[in-house]
Amino acid sequence: MAHEDRYGLSLSTASDAAASAYREGVDLMLAGWTGTAEMLERAIAADPDFALPHIARARVHAFYQQGDLARSKAALAREVVAGRGTERERSHVETLALAIEGRLPEAIASTLKHIDAWPRDAVVLSLPLGAFGLFAFSGMADHDRARHELCQRVARHYGEDWWFLTMSGWAMTENGDVARGRAITERGFNLRRQNAHAAHAVLHAMFEDGSIDAADRLVDEWIPGYDRAGLLHGHIRWHQALGALEHGDAARALEIYADVLQPAATQAPPLNIITDGASLLWRLSAYGHAVPKALWVEADAAAQKLFPKSGLPFADVHMALFAAATQNREALAERLAVIEQRLADGKLPAGPVVPAICRALAAFADEDHAACVRILAPVFTDIVRIGGSHAQRELIEDTFVVALMRSGELPRARALLDARLHRRPSLRDTRWQAATG
């Protein structure tokens, strides 16, 4: 009997066990759920000549920055699919392999071509859609819109699919249509509650519409059923910590940090380890709360092992937070030298905003708030180019707002706060607005 995936696409395996395990493994991966790797390994064991589990397993390795393993499994998948694979499977493997190898322009082009031919290939469609996806990390200034438009283009092929509703709703939220985005995401979440990406997407919508207390309750109710080893476990609690800071509750934010974000406690992928930890500690400090120096030193030591060299701009910006907070000017200078060289060589698609943010953060940590404003102002509208979500990038906006207030530029701070409050309610921004007179 011919086998198909959950989206009706044929699978080049004669093994019932391999096809079943692959389908389940893909669902677990699309849900950000634990057991993904084990299920894909089961599919590989049942049919080693079935290429798709190999490339899916490579992608899971890539999530955890296991580059050598990811690339070796991608190479194996290419070899296997050449011997036994359909045209769709060969394109699927090649597209994911390009993404795993960090060849972003080629991967984006291959993704779009593949989706035109096989719009229901959800694994390939997932590549550009997340906050850490191909579009977000391409340096594009309009990646929020690009994700939304891509989802709109293929929506008729998915209907009420739990995964697609999750991702298209999130894309809609990030593109500014928060009410519709939240409603669509919640539909997907209700279809499959064991879906960390859906819980996460709903939290983003709640962040944008100011439902801070409802978001807190959602996490409290939902997180006990999600293993601490889950891909997004720590990041979902990070959202809860942001909610605590909206209420000025630094003690609770630090408790969450110690529970799931601190290097000794976290089981998150490396990029989440550095971005969630650094951004929460920085926010605490920028908002006027005391942060024990030992927390920065410990987190910085872990981050230097995970990201010793410059590479991904989103990571570089967060590494700059560590360097600034620990006053490690040598580390920042070394990283900036590499970033500037890549910029000069035309190999930094995100552009001048990356080194500017790094320098502005250092100035802020040195309490030279006027310099922070002077450096950041010309590139402020390009912050989106570093990738990530609105909630993550708001860290840079917050730094700019605080620098404006501390350097006495209250009208500029008030104007920025007015614009943000027009977009979404915020207890913190309301307090800051009052402080600007």
N, C-alpha and C positions, 0 to 999 in steps of 0.2 A: 504494500500500500504506500502511495506517495505521502510524504509528510510535509506539513506547512507550519509556519510560525503563527503566532496569535493574530497576525494581521493578514493571513491568507497568502503569504509569500512562500514559494516552494523551498524545501530544505534538501540538500544533497546528502541525505543519509538514509539508509535502509533500516536503521536501528530505531525501534520504538523507544528504547531507553534513552538514547542520545537525543532524539528529537524532543522527548518530554522534558528531560533535564535542561536542555537548551532553552526551551520556552519558559520554564520556571526561572532559570538563571537570568534571562533577559528581563522578565517582570521584576525580579528582585533588584536588578541593577537600575531599572527605570524608576523604581520606588525608593532607591537609596537605602535598601534594607540589608540586614545582615544575612549571611548564608549565600550571597551571590557567588563568591569565589568557589565555595565548596560545590555548588550546583553545577557551575561551568566545568569544574574538574571532573565531575561525575559524567557529564556529557562527553568530555574528551576521552575518558577511560572507556566509555561504551563504544566510541567510534573515533579513533585517533586520526582518521583520514577525513573527518568532517571539519572544514576550516572555520566555520563561524564561531564555535566555542573558543577556539584558539585566539582569535582576534578580540573577542569579547573579554577573555581573560587578560589579554595584553592591556586592554583599556582599564581594567580594574587595577592592574599593577601601576599604570600611569597615574591613576587617581592618588596613589600613595607615593608618588615620586620614586618608584622603583624602576628607574629608567632603563637599566641594562636588561632586566627581566622583561619589561614591556617591549623593548625593541627586538629582543631575541624571539619572543613569542609572535610578534608581528611578522618577523622574517619567516618563521615557521608557517604561519597562516598563509602568507603569500605563496610559499612553496606547495603547501597542501592544496590550496584552491586552484593552482595552476594545473594540478593533476586531476582534480575532481571538483568541479564547481561550475555553476551556471554563470552566465554573463552578469547577472545581478549580484551574485556572491563574489565574483572577482572584483567588481566595482566597489562593493561593500567593504571588502578586506582592504583594498588599496586606499580608500578614503579614510578609514580608521587608522591605517598604518601611517599615512601622511600626517594626521593629527598627532599621533603618538610620537612621531619623529620631530615634532615642532615646526613642520613646514607649513606655516599658517596660510599664506596666500594660495598655495597649491591645494591645501586641504579644503579651504573655503570654496575654491572653484570646483573641486571634485565633488564636494557635498551638494552644491547647487545643481550641478549637472545630474548627479545621481537622483536627487529628489524630483527633478523634472521627469525622470524615467520611471522611478519607483517611489511615489509620494508616500506610500504606506510603510516604508522602511524606517521604523521609529528609531532604531539604534543610530542610524546615520542622521536622521533629522534632529536627534538630541544633541549632536555635536555643537551647533551654533547657538543653542537656546538658553543655556544657563548663564548665571552671573560670572562664571569662570569659563564660558564657552568660547568657541572660535570667534564669534562676532565681538564679544566683550573684550577679548585680548588681542584684537586685530589693530587697535589704534584708531578705529572708526569713531567719529564724533557722533554718529547717528545710530549706534548699535541698538539702542532701545527701540527705535522705530523699525530698524531692519528685522529684528526678531519678531515684532508684532506683524509686520507685513508678510513675512514668510509664513507665519502661522495662519494668517488670513487666507493666503494663497492655497494652502493645502487642507483647510478645515473641512471641506466637503468630503474628504476621503476618510475622516476619522469619526465624525458624529459624536456620540456620547462615550468616547473612550476615556477611561479614567486618567491615563497618562497624558494624553493630548490636552484634555481640559485643564489639567494642572499646569502644563507648560504654556499653553496659549493664554490662560488667565493671568499667569505671572507676567508674561510679556506685555499684556494689555495694561496691567497695573504699573509696570515700570515705564510704560510709554505715556502714562498720565491719565488713563481712563480707569481710575481706581475702583469706582463702584461696580462697573461691569466686570472688571478683572477679578474683584473679590468674589462676586456671585458665581462666575464661571469656575474659578479655582475651588470654591466650596462645593460645587457640584461634583467635581472630580474627586475631592477628598471624601465626600460621602459615598461615592462608589467603591472606594478602596481606602479604608482608614489606615491600613498598614502601608502607608505611603509617606515617607519622610519629606519628599520633595513637595507634596501637597501641604503638609503641615507648615513647612517652611514658607511656601508661597502665600498661604493664608496669613501668616505672621507679617509678611511684607505688606500685604494689603492693609492689615490692621495698623501697622506702623504709619502708613501713608494717610489713613483716615482718622488717626488719633485714638483708635480703640485700644488704649494701652492696658486697661484693666481686663478687658475681654481677652486680650492676647496672653496676659499672665495666667488667667484661668485656663485657657486652652492648653498652654504648656503643662501646667500642673495636672490637668486631667489626662493628657495624651502621652506625656513622656514616660510614665512608668511602664508602658508596653513596648518601649523602644530600647533595645539593648545599648548599653554605654559604648559598645564598639561600633555602633552604627555610624555611617558616613557623616551624618549631619547632627548627631546627638549633641556634641559640644556647641555647634553653631546655633542650634535652636535654643539652647540655654543662654547663649550670648545675646540673642534677641530679648530674652527675658531680663537679662542684666541691663540692657538699654532701657527697658521699661522701668526698672528700678531707678535708674538715673533720671528719668523724666520726673519722678517724684522726689528727687534729691536724696534717695536712699542709697548712699555709698556703701554702707555696711552690707546690705543685701547683695549689691553688685560684686563686692569683694568676696562674699561667701560663695557666689556662683563661680567666680574666677577660681577660687581654691578647690571647689568641688570638681569642675570639669574642664577648665581651661588652662590651669597651671601645668607646666611641662611634665611634672611628676604624676599628674592625674589624667591628662588627656589621652584619648586614643584616636584623635582626629587625624585626617590626612595632613601632611606637612604644611601645605599652603594655609589651611585653616588654623593650624597651630600658631603660626606667626601672625596672621592677620587678625584673628579674633583676640588673641592675647594682647598684642601690642595696641590695638585700637581701643580696647576696653581700658587698659591702664592709662593710655594717653588721654582718653575722654575724662576719666576720673580726675586726673591732674589738671587738665584744662578747665574743668568745671569748678575747680577750687577745692577739691577733696585731697586729703593726704594719701599718698601711695608709698608704702615702705620701699626704700631703695633696694632692699634685698629681692623684692619681686622683680624689679627691672633687671637686676644683675643675673638672676637665675634664668629669666625668660630670654635675655640676650644671649647667654651662653648656649642655650638650646637652639636658638635661631641661627647663630653663626655656624653651627654644625649642619643645619638643614639647608641653609642658603648662603654658603661661604662666598659665592661669586655672583656678580650682577648677571641678570638674565631677563626675567619677566618683570616689566615695569610695575605691576601691581605689588609684586613681592619686594621690589627695590624700594618703593615708597614706604612700605611697612618696616623694612630693614632700616630705613632712615629714621623712623620713629625710635627704634632701639638705640641707634647711634646718638641721636639728639638727646634722648632721655638719660643716657649713661655718660654723656659728654665724651664719647669716643670719636674725637675729630679725625683721627687717623683712619678708622674704618670707613667713615663717611667720605673722606677725601679719596680713598682708594676706589670705593664704589662709584663715586661721581666721575672719576677719571675715565672709568670704563664706559659709563653712560654717555658722557660727553663725546667720547671717541665714536661710539656707535651712532650718535646723532650726527656727527661730522661726516661719517661714512654713509649716511643715508640708510642706516639699518635700525632706526628707532621709529617705527610707524607712529607711536603715540606722540612723538615730537618734543619740543622744548619744555612742555609742561612737566615732564618727569624730573629733570634736574632742578627745575624751579621749585617744585614741591619739596624736594629733598632739602634745598637750601633754606626755604622758608620755615620748614620744621626746625632746622638747626637754629635759626634766628629766634624763633619763638621760645625754644628751650633756653636760649641765652638771655631771655627776657628783652630782646631787642625787637619789640613789637612793631615799631615803625618800619624796620627793615623787613619783617615778615610780610607786612602789608604791601610794601613797595615791590617785593619780589613776586608775590602771589597775584596781585591785582591784574597785571597784563595777561596772565594765562588762566584766570579764574574760570572763564567759560569753557576752557579745554580740559577741565578736570575729568570730565566724562571719558576722555580718551584712555585713561589708565585701566578702565574696566571695572568689574565688580557691580554692585547694586547701588541704588540711591542711598540706602541705609549705610552701606559701607563707605561710600564717598562723602557722606555728610560729615565724616570726621574732618576732612580738609576744610569744608565750609565752616564748621564750628570753630576750627583753629583761626580762620580768617575773621570771623565775627568777634571772637574774644580779643584777637590782636587789634582790631579796629577800636573796640571799647577801651582796651588798656592803653592805647596810644592817643586817646582823646578824640577819635574821629566818630563821635556819637551819631551825627546825621547819616553818615555812610552805613554805620552798623544798623541804625533804625530802618533805613531803606531796604537793606538786605533781609532783615527780620520781617518787615512788612510783606515782602515778596514771598518769603517762605510760609508765613502764616496764612497768606492768601491761598497757597497751594494745599496746606494741610495744617490742622490744629496741633499745637505743641505746648505743653505746660512749661517746658524749659524756655522755649522761645518767647512765650508770654512774659515770663519773669525777666528775661534779658531785655525785652522791649521796654518794660517798665523802668529798667535801670538806665536806659538811654534817654529818659526824660520825655 
